[in-house]
């Protein structure tokens, strides 16, 4: 049959034991038996997606005119900012990704304080350094700036009814995208302020502007609201500065955190938000588990009844496949969703398909009068090309679906593709290694004479 069966059995036993350890644990912990020090620790608690656990889904869009270009780099920075903000709030297992050219999708499974997250996201943290000329500005003043305004929007602002005054549109010198660092510092009398450092490009812009506008006012504006408007007393060419205001430590630190994690290169608006209740998610999970259990029982019975001994080996292999696949999903942190579970179930079909191809070839070779050893060896070698081609096609499809999900923010499609691809790879190991070894071991131990009884031919 196959060589080194004992080695293969040891490998299978090790893989299965490790898989069961992961499956039955929420934390993998290995300690030194002599001093109790932790050698290895890893959280393997199952990560459930939005549709199984409930939570919040938010769709954000660049709040700029349609003719204003939004670069891919700006969208990636904005995505990272939203992710950092929600992480700072303690929202775990969130998924924030770009959808198309101007939109970002955020999913926050298990979230209870949905209002807090929405408020945090709505605070876009768009920092602007605005030229207000000789006009002093009080903190809290709302400004209209030209950042992100198209020519058409500018013309509309100036087109006011007779007798009314058009709003003053101030010029934005640079934005928070030019910041490289933000932190809290204290002035000479112990007051709190926010110190910032600029990028090389920001330093050049800031140095040139302050050199040409000494004794004029520069308003520091957050989300169109003036924080402070200091007078430019000298040229600032060192690439750093401070934001002053009536700050205590807490307010200064909160603003610094918001700017550090939230100096968005572009403003964002919430287009749509959707809350999924935990009751609906729990019901979906229970129904999925029942459907999977029923399907597994039907498959096990069919394989055992129709293919006899090979079918029983395949049944054991399929059960081990499920244990190994779930362990891998937990170990690498795959977020399980309903489409993801569907992908996993579909990949189970790939494992069955491989076994069926081999078993049918085995029966065909036995009918031709081959010896059991000849039939066994030829079944696997001749079925391999069909198994390879069919699984390669599925993997290519999964790769295309993953690309589509990543490009358009379709997390449902992306989750389906990941679990499908992983399931197919594990199913190949299951069919070609586990089933092969188990069946070969059984055939070596049994003195089989009646092929019809044992193989159903």
C-alpha positions, 0 to 999 in steps of 0.5 A: 500500500503506502510506505511509512504508514506508522510515520503518517499515523503519528503525524495525523495523531499529532495534528488531530491532538493539536486541533482538538486542543485549539478547538476546546480552548479559548486560550493556548497556554504553555508554562514552565513546570519548574517556575511557572513562567509563561512560555507561550500564550495565544488567544484562540477565542472564536471571532464571530462576524457582524451577522452572527454576533450583532453590532454596528455597520457604518458606511462612510464617504468622502465629504468632498465635491464630486469633481475633487480628486480623492487619492488612494493614499488619502483613503488609506490614511482615513481608513487607518484613522477610523480603525485606530479611533475605534480601537482606542475606544476598546472596540475589538475585532472591528473591520474597517476597509475601503470600498471603491474610490471614495467610501469606507465600510466599518463593521463593529461586531458585538458593539453595545455603545453604538452611539459612542462609536458613531459620535467618534466617527463623525468627529472627523478630526479634520485639522486645518491651518487657515489664513484669516488675515488681520481678523482675530478669531475667538475660540468656537467661531465657525468658519467656511474654508475653501478646502474641498470646495469646487468652483461650483460650490464656491459660486453658490456660496457667493450667490446670495439674495440681494440685501444679504452678505455672502459668507467669507470663505477663508483659505486653508494653508494646510491640513492635518495630513501634514502632521507627523506627531502630536503630543501634550506639552506645557508652556512656561507658566505651566499651562497645557498646550498641544505641540505638533511636528510637521512633515517635510512638505508641511514644514516647507509650506508652514515656513513659507507662509509664516515668513510672509505673514508676520503679525497676521492671524493664523486660525487653527481649525478643527472640523470648521471650528476655531480652536485658537487663532494666534498672531504670527510673531515670527517665521516658524521654519523649524517644522513644529509648533503649538496649539494654545487655548483654554486647556486642562490636561484632560482636554488637551490630551483628548484633543492630542489623541484625536489629532494623533489618530484622527488627523484625516486628510479628507473629511468624511460623512456617514452615508448609512449606519445599520445596527444588527441586534445580538438576538438575530445574530444568535438565532442565525448562529444556532440555525447554521449549527443545526443545518451543518450538523444535519448535513454532516450526518447525512453525508456520513451515512451516505458514504458509509452505506454506499462505499462501505470500508472506504466510506468509513475511512472517509467519514473519519477523515471528514470529521477530522477535517472539520476539527482541523479546519475549525482549529485553523480558523480559530488559530489564525483569527478568521472572522466567522460569518454566515457566508464564511460558514457557507464557504466552509460547508462548500469546501467539505464538498471538495473533500468528499469529491476527492474521496468519491473520485478515488473510490470510484476509480478503486472499484473500477480497478478491482472490477478489472481484476487488479489485486487490492494493492494494485487497485489501491495505488492506481486509484490514487495516482489516476484520480489525482489529475481530476482532483487537482484540476477541480480544486485549482478551479475552486482556489482561483475562484476564491482568489477572484472573490477575495480580490472583489471583496477587498476592492469593493469593501464586500466583507461578506464576499471576502469572508466567504472566499477566505473560508472556502480557500482554506477549507479546500486546502485542508480538504486536500490534506484530508483526502490525500493524506488522512483518508489514504493512510487510514484506508491503507492501514485498514487494508493491511490489517484486514484479510479481505477476500469478498470485495463486493461486501467490503467495497460495494462493487 
